[in-house]
Amino acid sequence: MSGHDGVAPSHETVAVPDTAGPEQSMVADYTESVVPASARRSSFRMLLTFGSMQLVFGAAVVYLVGVAVVARGAKAKALLGYSRIEEVDAASTAAVSGVGGHGGS
């Protein structure tokens, strides 16, 4: 036979050396000494900060995409007020070069 009598082998506790402990502790001690206590934040506050930044930048992207879609539309100039600007330009040009304008000679 293969050496066992049909009984499952007992699970022995194997000691795993803790190699990450001292290094992790040194990094934590260094970080604690570098970051002032007034600048430390909880994970929840950092989550709120990150979420608000995502919201702001996401809104900016949606706005820019919306402007690009509207600008490509047929009524874009009317929606953005270009027709009024052209009317004002035409009126001001007529006023400047119209009656009573001062010519050269």
Long-range contacts (C-beta under 8 A, 24 or more apart in sequence): none
